[in-house]
Amino acid sequence: MLQEIKDLQNRAVTALFNRVNPAMAENRNPLLHEKTLTFRAPTGSGKTRMMADFMDRVLAVDPDVVFLVSTLSKGNLAEQNYGVFQESADKGIFSNLDPYLISTDIGGEESLFIPTDHNVYVLARDLYKSKGRLMQGPMQNFLLTLTEDFMGMGMKKRIILIKDECHQATNNLDALSEKFFDWVINFSATPNLKRKQMPDVQITDDEAVEAHLIKRISPGNPADTLEEAIVKFKEIKEMYYTLGINPCMIIQISNKDKAEEEWEGQIKPVLDKPEHQDLKWMLIVDQRDKRNNASLCDTNDIIKKKVPVSKWKDYAKNNSSNIDIIIFKMVISEGWDIPRACMLYQIRDTKSKQLDEQVMGRVRRNPRLRDFEMLTKEQQELVTTAWIWGILPDNVRRSCDVKLWGNGTEIQSQVKVKTIKLRNLTERKSFDVESLLDAKPFDIVHSSIFDLHRRLMQCPNEIIDLCYEYAHENARRWFHFVENIDMVMDAYNDYICNYDESMEIDKDVSFPTTSSYVDIGNNKEIDDWVWRRKDGKDTFAFDSEAERLWASVLQKIARRYGAELSLPDGEDNDEEVFLWGKNFPLNSEIRYEYYANGVHSSYPDFIMKDDQGRIHVFEVKSVNVSAHAMIKEEDYKDKVRRLEECYLACSRKLPEYFFYLPVLKNDEWQIKRFANGVQDTINERQLKDFFHGYNR
């Protein structure tokens, strides 16, 4: 898994934990409005795993806490969450968890009993309902026993209620909140703002897309018919073959009252065409035929005869499933993980509403998270793109496709940028893991495998890979490696942080022929750089206000001192094109590796070639109050310091390059410049003077 994904999830969990932890040692405060937090993360971003991580951290510092996790009853969500928690505990990933699935599946008059020797209880919301068995006393008795309120003989535990998919009401549990719960923590991709579920901690869609945690949205043409979308899907399916994944298209029926009409009149006739007979489809609805009361669920796959309808969703979600198209209404909007789904088409009529974020989340999961870095650039782009036809909500960012001027070849031939990578530890001539560990005797008694596994998982990816390479499926060697991992990490840090030794020039690259960005505002019109929007417009969006302002600074410099695109003899160009542009991360190979508790890649924001043929690399930062609220100020400053070290070392490896860290403070720029191993700080005027006077 990419280090960026680990860091993003870790920052989010740390931010949530820090909001709760200071109160762990306090006496219970019944004022609910002071004890409610909302955690928002997009569907597909690992919300359940982060929930488990959060609970594990709290339990590590306060074993007297008990968690009650309430989730939706539909789609076996409670069982899914319990399974994740139990697997995490069994594998030692989150070893403090001791989960229990609350169930009412007992027969006859037998009394319902909930044991009190666990610390995580998972409850399907609808089990605690009026006239239900839990509401007849067992739940309140359970909570009373856990707390200090039970006739002075309680266990004096503190209970935290976690409401998974909190946008759905939990009125019955809410009635217990003031009396029993120290904290109520809401988890959802779509918190209900009307219930005052304003996110206190969140992972934004933009952050998740940038880390390749979820797919970017590529909106389909609103004029496209269903058949045109299916033709596009078949093209995508061909491209997916190299990944060993059978992709899936989801068709959403727009109105439950029109399910039968839309299926029979609009969808099935297209799927029945001879040219689409190779596609396997499945209709999953909770409607019945008005004529004979038979289920409308249907499929053209032989599994219809072998698998009950209740199991169809489980069958369809596996990467190896041969179901190409799933037709549904809102019945699978939540709690249904199908990472192979990459395309969503909404059947629309005049009453259609905007697509729900929960529905879009079905096609935004990255199916290759664990080995994403092993994929080719083309494969990475494929698994991080979701094609969606429908009315997107206003708060959903649309991606904008861009291409290099012309066919891209002239620009790519005239802008060549050298990149830097960090060598693996095993490439260090003086390092030999066998000799390092052989010098240490094997322990007679091993530590807990769960504690060791957790310790290993906290290490950079390279160390994890090195461990399993050393062990060669030999358990004894695995224990030996992890028990001496501090020594390995010392050797790793000594090497990787010595950039003069670990850095090396990688390859010559250029801007990619095509890329895209998510439009989050900060717009500026630019018509004289290397990029053109595929829709013909000249307005480009930037990741921050600081980036937009720096683009204005750089555009003025490029117009006076930048290299201009030259064309072969005999070719004329009516447009002025200067060789500078935004380094959009999608498809880009312009990156510089650095170390910060793991190997990261800095994709600089702008690249410019000047009229003297020199390359200038810019990474824009800001210390003004901004959107990185989840990152502590000190953490942000630490990242800037890491980048300073990186670019200073890069300038020693590439003495003909100029690297810059323009930092916006209030409305002024402080520009850190790195050239030939020397760092200085200049302002905007001095930068312009530098271009004006250098070798002129």
Wavefront OBJ file of the C-alpha trace (Angstrom):
o trace
v 0.000 0.000 0.000
v 1.251 3.492 -0.823
v 2.904 5.368 2.020
v 0.679 8.368 1.186
v -2.421 6.281 1.952
v -1.025 5.106 5.269
v -0.118 8.679 6.209
v -3.533 10.067 5.248
v -5.429 7.467 7.268
v -3.032 7.802 10.202
v -3.405 11.601 10.302
v -7.194 11.284 10.344
v -7.236 8.701 13.139
v -4.668 10.681 15.136
v -6.777 13.835 14.832
v -9.873 11.984 16.081
v -7.962 10.279 18.899
v -6.509 13.593 20.049
v -10.025 15.035 20.327
v -11.112 12.216 22.624
v -7.973 11.273 24.533
v -7.686 14.311 26.835
v -11.113 13.458 28.267
v -10.394 9.779 28.844
v -9.211 10.328 32.417
v -11.999 12.775 33.304
v -15.164 11.899 35.126
v -18.058 11.083 32.861
v -19.756 14.216 31.574
v -23.418 13.654 30.690
v -23.647 16.824 28.597
v -24.033 15.154 25.235
v -23.552 18.255 23.119
v -20.015 18.523 24.485
v -19.339 14.842 23.857
v -20.317 14.348 20.218
v -17.854 14.200 17.331
v -18.340 13.537 13.639
v -15.762 11.768 11.466
v -16.289 12.059 7.732
v -14.412 10.037 5.100
v -15.511 9.159 1.563
v -16.826 5.716 0.723
v -13.922 3.435 -0.148
v -11.358 5.244 2.008
v -11.097 2.498 4.663
v -13.593 3.931 7.147
v -14.082 0.624 9.013
v -10.342 0.077 9.317
v -9.854 3.610 10.653
v -12.667 2.990 13.123
v -10.839 -0.117 14.350
v -7.564 1.809 14.593
v -9.236 4.547 16.628
v -10.803 2.062 19.068
v -7.510 0.216 19.425
v -5.658 3.419 20.337
v -8.251 4.418 22.920
v -8.225 0.943 24.488
v -4.428 1.012 24.651
v -4.510 4.050 26.955
v -7.758 3.291 28.787
v -8.809 -0.381 29.112
v -11.898 0.723 31.074
v -13.543 1.970 27.881
v -16.143 -0.125 26.074
v -17.307 0.602 22.517
v -20.814 0.037 21.223
v -20.772 0.195 17.410
v -24.203 0.716 15.904
v -24.582 0.192 12.181
v -27.305 -0.300 9.607
v -29.198 -3.573 9.624
v -29.371 -3.922 5.850
v -26.686 -5.599 3.801
v -25.254 -7.510 6.767
v -23.253 -4.416 7.690
v -23.001 -5.414 11.346
v -21.571 -8.804 10.396
v -19.138 -7.126 7.996
v -17.877 -4.703 10.648
v -17.593 -7.459 13.240
v -15.625 -9.562 10.756
v -13.161 -6.712 10.111
v -12.690 -6.093 13.842
v -12.215 -9.805 14.607
v -9.763 -10.329 11.751
v -7.776 -7.257 12.842
v -7.590 -8.641 16.371
v -6.701 -12.177 15.244
v -3.880 -10.922 13.026
v -2.527 -8.658 15.752
v -3.078 -5.526 13.668
v -5.345 -4.046 16.346
v -4.760 -6.505 19.131
v -6.571 -4.532 21.850
v -9.921 -5.236 20.210
v -12.093 -8.000 21.659
v -15.276 -7.795 19.558
v -18.685 -9.344 20.098
v -21.629 -9.385 17.679
v -24.906 -8.722 19.489
v -27.620 -11.004 18.150
v -31.209 -11.875 19.021
v -31.118 -15.240 17.261
v -32.193 -17.430 20.161
v -35.247 -19.618 20.275
v -38.403 -19.847 22.319
v -38.605 -18.165 25.700
v -34.857 -18.317 26.345
v -33.626 -15.133 28.007
v -31.491 -12.841 25.887
v -28.075 -12.268 27.461
v -25.139 -10.053 26.417
v -21.800 -10.995 28.016
v -19.792 -8.189 29.603
v -16.247 -9.519 29.100
v -15.637 -7.907 25.670
v -14.678 -4.317 24.831
v -16.220 -3.831 21.370
v -19.890 -4.664 20.770
v -21.378 -4.506 17.285
v -25.114 -3.911 17.021
v -27.364 -3.902 13.958
v -29.448 -0.789 14.551
v -32.859 -2.364 13.930
v -32.350 -5.010 16.609
v -32.892 -2.283 19.196
v -36.399 -1.251 18.246
v -39.791 -0.925 19.862
v -41.146 -4.315 20.989
v -37.862 -5.940 19.992
v -36.231 -8.414 22.375
v -33.303 -6.100 23.164
v -35.629 -3.289 24.187
v -37.466 -5.507 26.659
v -34.691 -5.102 29.220
v -31.516 -6.897 28.051
v -29.854 -3.793 26.540
v -30.462 -1.534 29.515
v -29.374 -4.279 31.937
v -26.210 -4.735 29.885
v -25.414 -1.002 29.919
v -26.228 -0.693 33.608
v -23.896 -3.564 34.429
v -21.062 -1.989 32.461
v -21.418 1.401 34.136
v -21.321 2.419 37.802
v -25.073 2.964 37.947
v -26.130 -0.628 38.629
v -27.036 -0.569 42.345
v -23.528 0.624 43.115
v -22.126 -2.672 41.814
v -21.423 -1.808 38.205
v -18.112 -2.357 36.427
v -17.476 1.398 36.210
v -16.711 1.236 32.509
v -17.016 4.250 30.238
v -19.009 3.611 27.066
v -18.392 5.253 23.693
v -21.153 4.906 21.127
v -19.947 4.805 17.526
v -22.716 5.375 14.999
v -21.603 3.937 11.684
v -23.470 5.420 8.701
v -24.692 8.085 11.120
v -26.725 9.871 8.451
v -29.411 7.273 9.175
v -31.446 8.000 12.325
v -30.891 5.955 15.525
v -33.640 7.421 17.678
v -33.914 4.529 20.138
v -30.184 4.491 20.888
v -30.125 8.290 21.058
v -32.578 8.079 23.954
v -29.881 6.243 25.944
v -27.083 8.666 25.145
v -27.324 11.124 28.006
v -27.481 8.403 30.640
v -24.942 5.873 29.395
v -22.511 7.224 26.763
v -19.470 9.389 27.475
v -18.961 10.076 23.795
v -21.042 9.685 20.682
v -18.875 9.498 17.571
v -20.505 9.684 14.176
v -18.912 7.951 11.185
v -20.216 8.485 7.656
v -19.329 9.449 4.113
v -22.427 11.659 4.114
v -23.067 13.114 7.594
v -26.527 14.620 8.049
v -25.972 18.346 8.470
v -29.604 18.834 9.469
v -28.830 16.767 12.570
v -25.830 19.005 13.270
v -23.372 16.341 12.137
v -20.748 18.856 11.056
v -17.424 17.058 10.485
v -14.936 17.625 13.294
v -12.359 15.439 11.549
v -12.487 14.452 7.928
v -10.670 13.086 4.931
v -11.836 15.109 1.965
v -12.578 13.540 -1.395
v -9.748 15.580 -2.902
v -7.239 14.209 -0.373
v -8.446 10.649 -0.954
v -8.213 11.038 -4.739
v -4.734 12.580 -4.537
v -3.512 9.657 -2.402
v -5.094 7.181 -4.882
v -7.299 5.929 -2.066
v -10.448 6.381 -4.169
v -11.085 6.966 -7.858
v -11.484 10.359 -9.474
v -14.804 10.997 -11.223
v -14.849 11.282 -14.997
v -18.339 12.624 -15.823
v -20.033 11.124 -18.847
v -21.648 13.277 -21.497
v -25.234 13.985 -20.341
v -26.398 13.338 -23.908
v -24.973 9.796 -23.973
v -27.522 7.008 -24.224
v -27.340 3.834 -22.163
v -26.042 1.963 -25.176
v -23.258 4.490 -25.703
v -22.251 4.027 -22.070
v -22.278 0.238 -22.496
v -20.028 0.528 -25.558
v -17.627 2.621 -23.459
v -17.770 -0.028 -20.722
v -16.789 -2.762 -23.173
v -13.732 -0.701 -24.146
v -12.795 -0.342 -20.473
v -13.333 -4.051 -19.932
v -10.720 -4.859 -22.573
v -8.237 -2.588 -20.805
v -8.903 -4.278 -17.444
v -7.863 -7.719 -18.723
v -4.195 -7.083 -17.876
v -5.156 -6.551 -14.223
v -6.852 -9.899 -13.694
v -10.044 -8.061 -12.730
v -13.412 -8.340 -14.426
v -14.771 -4.766 -14.145
v -18.395 -4.030 -13.443
v -20.883 -1.435 -14.652
v -23.763 -0.393 -12.415
v -27.026 0.909 -13.833
v -29.222 2.736 -11.337
v -32.977 2.811 -11.880
v -34.132 6.357 -11.299
v -37.480 5.764 -9.599
v -38.589 2.749 -7.589
v -42.159 3.108 -8.866
v -40.872 2.812 -12.411
v -38.501 -0.116 -11.867
v -40.460 -2.557 -14.005
v -41.178 0.010 -16.720
v -37.565 1.177 -16.975
v -36.233 -2.372 -16.929
v -38.593 -3.687 -19.598
v -38.722 -0.543 -21.710
v -35.227 0.995 -21.573
v -32.612 -1.376 -20.181
v -33.406 -4.957 -21.179
v -33.956 -4.147 -24.904
v -30.404 -2.770 -25.055
v -28.879 -5.732 -23.210
v -30.780 -8.174 -25.435
v -29.192 -6.831 -28.615
v -27.008 -9.427 -30.391
v -23.881 -7.283 -30.060
v -24.239 -7.273 -26.258
v -25.038 -10.951 -25.747
v -21.518 -11.507 -24.404
v -22.293 -9.400 -21.321
v -23.571 -11.059 -18.155
v -26.080 -8.954 -16.241
v -27.964 -9.087 -12.971
v -31.090 -7.152 -11.924
v -31.307 -6.660 -8.136
v -34.461 -4.902 -6.894
v -36.937 -5.417 -4.087
v -39.890 -4.988 -6.454
v -42.364 -7.654 -7.576
v -44.109 -8.178 -10.886
v -47.533 -6.526 -10.691
v -49.015 -9.308 -12.809
v -47.994 -12.407 -10.847
v -46.260 -11.045 -7.710
v -43.022 -12.770 -8.738
v -39.689 -11.176 -7.863
v -38.362 -8.836 -10.535
v -34.798 -9.938 -9.775
v -33.349 -11.543 -12.879
v -30.083 -12.520 -14.549
v -28.861 -14.091 -17.775
v -26.151 -16.033 -15.926
v -26.415 -19.694 -15.018
v -25.972 -18.833 -11.323
v -29.690 -17.969 -11.287
v -30.344 -21.688 -11.089
v -27.671 -22.356 -8.468
v -27.549 -19.419 -6.052
v -30.518 -17.962 -4.131
v -31.331 -14.300 -4.787
v -30.240 -13.443 -1.226
v -26.683 -14.463 -2.205
v -26.515 -12.649 -5.542
v -24.786 -9.538 -4.180
v -22.081 -11.649 -2.525
v -21.553 -13.513 -5.782
v -21.385 -10.340 -7.872
v -18.897 -8.361 -5.790
v -15.855 -10.657 -6.120
v -13.116 -9.586 -8.541
v -13.417 -12.948 -10.308
v -17.193 -12.707 -10.781
v -18.306 -12.837 -14.411
v -21.241 -10.462 -13.857
v -20.503 -7.453 -16.043
v -23.546 -5.270 -15.387
v -25.646 -4.854 -12.236
v -28.967 -3.030 -12.421
v -30.310 -1.741 -9.109
v -32.146 1.020 -7.335
v -31.119 2.431 -3.938
v -31.197 -1.079 -2.444
v -27.376 -1.243 -2.537
v -26.548 2.368 -1.805
v -24.752 1.540 1.469
v -22.643 -1.247 2.877
v -21.896 -3.076 -0.336
v -18.226 -3.227 -1.258
v -17.570 -3.962 -4.922
v -14.126 -2.538 -5.771
v -14.252 -3.929 -9.330
v -17.163 -1.587 -10.161
v -15.828 1.306 -12.240
v -18.829 2.744 -14.089
v -22.234 4.098 -13.022
v -25.095 5.050 -15.334
v -28.250 6.597 -13.908
v -31.511 6.074 -15.793
v -32.972 9.575 -15.697
v -36.429 11.057 -16.060
v -37.878 14.470 -15.243
v -38.229 13.483 -11.580
v -34.693 12.171 -11.176
v -32.735 13.524 -8.250
v -29.019 14.072 -8.029
v -26.862 11.008 -7.596
v -26.284 10.191 -3.954
v -22.668 10.131 -2.736
v -23.317 6.706 -1.216
v -24.322 5.406 -4.658
v -21.288 6.952 -6.338
v -19.138 5.386 -3.642
v -19.942 1.949 -5.089
v -17.746 2.700 -8.118
v -15.006 4.771 -6.451
v -13.094 2.087 -4.550
v -9.553 1.389 -5.722
v -9.409 -2.383 -6.464
v -5.592 -2.504 -6.315
v -4.754 -0.590 -3.148
v -2.329 -3.150 -1.774
v -0.070 -3.321 -4.817
v -0.862 -0.029 -6.539
v 2.785 1.007 -6.835
v 3.517 -2.182 -8.804
v 1.148 -1.213 -11.634
v 2.139 0.587 -14.805
v 1.135 4.236 -15.259
v -1.646 3.189 -17.633
v -2.961 0.616 -15.176
v -2.815 3.102 -12.299
v -4.872 5.598 -14.284
v -7.374 2.870 -15.132
v -8.006 1.696 -11.558
v -8.288 5.266 -10.267
v -10.957 6.451 -12.705
v -14.712 6.127 -12.214
v -16.956 6.916 -15.179
v -20.296 8.327 -14.025
v -23.363 9.383 -15.994
v -25.940 11.213 -13.888
v -26.694 14.433 -12.084
v -23.711 14.962 -9.809
v -24.264 16.736 -6.472
v -23.001 20.310 -6.337
v -20.394 19.401 -3.717
v -18.863 16.638 -5.841
v -15.728 17.791 -7.606
v -15.644 17.214 -11.320
v -12.436 16.200 -13.027
v -11.219 18.174 -16.004
v -9.194 16.442 -18.730
v -6.198 18.240 -20.207
v -3.695 17.511 -22.968
v -0.436 19.005 -24.131
v -0.522 21.593 -26.894
v -0.740 20.032 -30.350
v -0.121 16.315 -30.195
v 2.307 16.758 -27.315
v 5.403 15.459 -29.077
v 7.003 18.874 -29.711
v 6.625 19.939 -26.088
v 7.859 16.603 -24.771
v 10.921 16.776 -27.015
v 11.774 20.321 -25.848
v 11.088 19.884 -22.119
v 13.156 17.111 -20.562
v 13.305 16.885 -16.782
v 15.620 14.643 -14.783
v 14.079 13.001 -11.734
v 15.538 11.692 -8.486
v 14.841 8.449 -6.650
v 16.110 6.896 -3.415
v 18.018 3.663 -3.744
v 16.764 0.664 -1.812
v 18.689 -0.225 1.317
v 19.731 -3.489 -0.330
v 21.582 -1.445 -2.983
v 23.886 -0.028 -0.355
v 27.215 -1.757 -0.891
v 28.075 -1.838 2.792
v 24.702 -3.242 3.854
v 23.958 -6.947 4.152
v 20.888 -7.896 6.166
v 22.118 -11.471 6.554
v 25.397 -10.376 8.163
v 23.648 -7.759 10.267
v 21.181 -10.215 11.778
v 23.509 -13.218 11.926
v 25.588 -11.260 14.424
v 22.637 -11.362 16.822
v 21.739 -14.664 18.523
v 18.225 -16.023 18.051
v 15.998 -15.480 21.072
v 15.049 -18.600 23.014
v 11.547 -17.288 23.765
v 9.728 -15.109 21.272
v 7.600 -12.068 21.937
v 3.897 -12.095 21.070
v 3.422 -12.572 17.344
v 0.608 -10.011 17.471
v 2.787 -7.341 19.062
v 5.580 -8.074 16.596
v 3.255 -7.936 13.596
v 1.887 -4.586 14.676
v 5.413 -3.299 15.151
v 6.384 -4.448 11.659
v 3.304 -2.848 10.064
v 4.339 0.521 11.496
v 7.586 0.393 9.508
v 8.141 1.807 6.005
v 7.087 -0.447 3.139
v 10.692 -1.185 2.197
v 11.433 -2.637 5.637
v 8.295 -4.795 5.483
v 9.369 -6.126 2.083
v 12.891 -6.701 3.366
v 11.525 -8.686 6.315
v 9.580 -11.129 4.159
v 12.454 -11.422 1.707
v 14.770 -12.325 4.605
v 12.318 -14.756 6.180
v 11.626 -16.789 3.011
v 8.506 -18.207 4.698
v 10.687 -19.321 7.616
v 8.847 -18.361 10.809
v 11.966 -18.450 12.963
v 13.751 -15.951 10.709
v 10.643 -13.745 10.665
v 10.681 -13.562 14.478
v 14.425 -12.872 14.436
v 14.045 -9.994 11.979
v 11.190 -8.270 13.805
v 12.704 -8.739 17.252
v 15.791 -6.910 15.948
v 13.908 -4.429 13.826
v 15.267 -1.425 15.733
v 18.759 -2.352 14.569
v 17.553 -2.729 10.977
v 15.737 0.606 11.194
v 18.874 2.318 12.510
v 20.815 1.057 9.503
v 17.959 2.093 7.221
v 17.707 5.611 8.657
v 21.479 6.127 8.586
v 21.452 5.277 4.913
v 18.212 6.710 3.563
v 18.624 10.073 5.314
v 22.116 10.466 3.868
v 20.918 11.779 0.522
v 24.423 12.064 -0.877
v 24.546 8.274 -0.685
v 20.928 7.231 -1.176
v 19.833 9.666 -3.897
v 20.459 8.930 -7.534
v 19.349 10.434 -10.832
v 16.527 8.310 -12.187
v 15.544 9.188 -15.762
v 14.632 11.944 -18.210
v 10.897 12.525 -18.404
v 8.502 15.231 -19.565
v 4.936 16.334 -19.049
v 2.524 13.485 -19.811
v 0.574 13.727 -23.050
v -2.716 13.746 -21.147
v -3.698 14.359 -17.548
v -6.593 15.684 -15.489
v -7.305 17.566 -12.320
v -10.195 17.947 -9.890
v -11.832 21.349 -10.153
v -11.893 22.745 -6.605
v -11.880 26.389 -7.640
v -8.914 28.796 -7.447
v -9.400 29.425 -11.168
v -7.202 31.328 -13.573
v -7.304 31.841 -17.334
v -4.104 30.722 -19.068
v -3.760 30.345 -22.826
v -0.004 30.478 -23.380
v 1.430 27.523 -21.461
v 1.896 23.861 -22.414
v -1.623 22.701 -21.477
v -4.939 22.847 -23.289
v -8.262 21.725 -21.850
v -9.934 19.011 -23.905
v -13.195 20.977 -23.840
v -11.446 23.988 -25.409
v -11.781 26.328 -22.423
v -8.864 28.403 -21.091
v -9.742 28.401 -17.374
v -7.658 26.121 -15.162
v -8.171 25.284 -11.494
v -5.434 24.994 -8.871
v -5.171 23.054 -5.623
v -4.928 26.166 -3.456
v -5.116 29.931 -3.556
v -1.334 29.999 -3.091
v -0.876 27.903 -6.250
v -3.173 30.186 -8.224
v -1.265 33.274 -7.079
v 2.074 31.672 -7.902
v 0.800 30.750 -11.370
v 0.227 34.477 -11.944
v 3.776 35.259 -10.825
v 5.252 32.523 -12.974
v 3.205 33.421 -16.034
v 4.686 36.943 -16.047
v 8.205 35.547 -15.697
v 7.635 32.948 -18.434
v 6.357 35.554 -20.882
v 9.599 37.554 -20.508
v 12.228 34.927 -19.741
v 10.693 31.562 -20.578
v 11.604 29.423 -23.561
v 9.052 29.578 -26.352
v 7.904 26.476 -28.197
v 9.732 26.138 -31.494
v 8.247 24.260 -34.421
v 10.002 22.492 -37.295
v 10.860 24.584 -40.336
v 7.869 25.254 -42.498
v 5.339 24.981 -39.664
v 3.621 28.076 -38.357
v 1.927 28.578 -35.035
v -0.670 31.262 -34.481
v -0.479 30.744 -30.701
v 2.230 31.821 -28.285
v 3.265 28.795 -26.235
v 5.842 29.138 -23.484
v 7.452 26.059 -21.971
v 5.997 26.126 -18.492
v 3.090 24.351 -16.897
v 1.436 22.799 -13.884
v 2.762 19.354 -13.037
v -0.625 17.632 -12.767
v 0.112 14.439 -10.780
v -2.079 12.115 -12.889
v 0.222 10.267 -15.345
v 3.153 12.480 -14.340
v 6.607 11.001 -13.845
v 8.119 14.330 -12.749
v 8.772 13.571 -9.108
v 11.529 13.676 -6.492
v 11.700 11.095 -3.722
v 12.429 12.021 -0.124
v 12.225 10.358 3.264
v 9.761 11.198 6.061
v 9.007 8.065 8.083
v 8.814 6.288 4.757
v 9.696 7.086 1.152
v 7.473 9.747 -0.371
v 7.338 11.418 -3.749
v 7.208 15.163 -4.195
v 5.407 16.075 -7.386
v 6.515 19.717 -7.786
v 3.696 22.082 -8.687
v 5.271 23.842 -11.687
v 8.031 23.233 -14.199
v 9.520 25.950 -16.405
v 12.252 25.965 -19.025
v 13.839 29.396 -19.481
v 15.224 30.963 -22.654
v 18.737 29.920 -21.599
v 17.658 26.239 -21.620
v 17.675 25.819 -17.819
v 15.025 23.887 -15.877
v 13.261 25.535 -12.915
v 11.243 23.422 -10.455
v 8.685 24.995 -8.084
v 6.907 23.465 -5.063
v 4.393 25.992 -3.656
v 3.506 26.168 0.040
v 1.573 28.502 2.326
v 1.610 29.146 6.063
v -1.679 31.042 5.955
v -4.791 29.496 7.529
v -6.026 27.030 4.931
v -7.616 23.694 4.173
v -4.924 21.540 5.783
v -6.687 21.761 9.160
v -6.208 18.035 9.748
v -2.437 18.527 9.613
v -1.047 20.170 12.706
v 0.950 23.327 12.128
v 4.117 21.677 13.403
v 3.580 18.650 11.131
v 3.110 20.958 8.152
v 6.290 22.864 8.979
v 8.109 19.549 9.367
v 7.005 18.545 5.869
v 8.345 21.836 4.488
v 11.655 21.202 6.243
v 11.803 17.706 4.732
v 11.229 19.192 1.286
v 13.986 21.736 1.888
v 16.414 18.909 2.649
v 15.189 17.020 -0.410
v 15.567 19.874 -2.883
v 18.904 20.970 -1.474
v 20.220 17.444 -2.063
v 18.576 17.336 -5.509
v 20.385 20.542 -6.443
v 23.690 18.846 -5.624
v 22.799 15.902 -7.867
v 21.492 18.218 -10.602
v 23.700 21.351 -10.420
v 22.258 22.718 -13.666
v 18.735 22.865 -12.169
v 17.090 25.478 -9.943
v 14.662 24.287 -7.266
v 12.313 26.642 -5.394
v 9.990 26.504 -2.402
v 7.855 29.674 -2.646
v 6.073 30.036 0.720
v 3.143 32.451 0.947
v 2.907 34.319 4.249
v 0.012 36.761 4.421
v 0.270 38.312 0.945
v 4.050 38.118 0.478
v 6.291 35.412 -0.928
v 9.376 34.084 0.839
v 11.145 32.028 -1.809
v 13.668 29.410 -0.784
v 15.998 28.741 -3.725
v 18.299 25.732 -4.096
v 21.076 25.730 -6.677
v 24.227 23.624 -6.890
v 23.994 22.640 -3.230
v 23.469 26.177 -1.958
v 20.284 27.487 -0.340
v 19.209 31.095 -0.043
v 15.969 32.983 0.541
v 14.770 35.701 -1.822
v 11.596 37.698 -2.430
v 9.505 38.076 -5.560
v 11.383 41.136 -6.801
v 14.753 39.435 -6.343
v 13.485 36.428 -8.274
v 12.549 38.637 -11.232
v 15.910 40.423 -10.989
v 17.625 37.042 -11.031
v 15.958 36.058 -14.304
v 16.628 39.490 -15.781
v 20.307 39.556 -14.933
v 21.467 35.933 -15.151
v 23.786 35.477 -18.164
v 22.216 38.370 -20.068
l 1 2 3 4 5 6 7 8 9 10 11 12 13 14 15 16 17 18 19 20 21 22 23 24 25 26 27 28 29 30 31 32 33 34 35 36 37 38 39 40 41 42 43 44 45 46 47 48 49 50 51 52 53 54 55 56 57 58 59 60 61 62 63 64 65 66 67 68 69 70 71 72 73 74 75 76 77 78 79 80 81 82 83 84 85 86 87 88 89 90 91 92 93 94 95 96 97 98 99 100 101 102 103 104 105 106 107 108 109 110 111 112 113 114 115 116 117 118 119 120 121 122 123 124 125 126 127 128 129 130 131 132 133 134 135 136 137 138 139 140 141 142 143 144 145 146 147 148 149 150 151 152 153 154 155 156 157 158 159 160 161 162 163 164 165 166 167 168 169 170 171 172 173 174 175 176 177 178 179 180 181 182 183 184 185 186 187 188 189 190 191 192 193 194 195 196 197 198 199 200 201 202 203 204 205 206 207 208 209 210 211 212 213 214 215 216 217 218 219 220 221 222 223 224 225 226 227 228 229 230 231 232 233 234 235 236 237 238 239 240 241 242 243 244 245 246 247 248 249 250 251 252 253 254 255 256 257 258 259 260 261 262 263 264 265 266 267 268 269 270 271 272 273 274 275 276 277 278 279 280 281 282 283 284 285 286 287 288 289 290 291 292 293 294 295 296 297 298 299 300 301 302 303 304 305 306 307 308 309 310 311 312 313 314 315 316 317 318 319 320 321 322 323 324 325 326 327 328 329 330 331 332 333 334 335 336 337 338 339 340 341 342 343 344 345 346 347 348 349 350 351 352 353 354 355 356 357 358 359 360 361 362 363 364 365 366 367 368 369 370 371 372 373 374 375 376 377 378 379 380 381 382 383 384 385 386 387 388 389 390 391 392 393 394 395 396 397 398 399 400 401 402 403 404 405 406 407 408 409 410 411 412 413 414 415 416 417 418 419 420 421 422 423 424 425 426 427 428 429 430 431 432 433 434 435 436 437 438 439 440 441 442 443 444 445 446 447 448 449 450 451 452 453 454 455 456 457 458 459 460 461 462 463 464 465 466 467 468 469 470 471 472 473 474 475 476 477 478 479 480 481 482 483 484 485 486 487 488 489 490 491 492 493 494 495 496 497 498 499 500 501 502 503 504 505 506 507 508 509 510 511 512 513 514 515 516 517 518 519 520 521 522 523 524 525 526 527 528 529 530 531 532 533 534 535 536 537 538 539 540 541 542 543 544 545 546 547 548 549 550 551 552 553 554 555 556 557 558 559 560 561 562 563 564 565 566 567 568 569 570 571 572 573 574 575 576 577 578 579 580 581 582 583 584 585 586 587 588 589 590 591 592 593 594 595 596 597 598 599 600 601 602 603 604 605 606 607 608 609 610 611 612 613 614 615 616 617 618 619 620 621 622 623 624 625 626 627 628 629 630 631 632 633 634 635 636 637 638 639 640 641 642 643 644 645 646 647 648 649 650 651 652 653 654 655 656 657 658 659 660 661 662 663 664 665 666 667 668 669 670 671 672 673 674 675 676 677 678 679 680 681 682 683 684 685 686 687 688 689 690 691 692 693 694 695 696
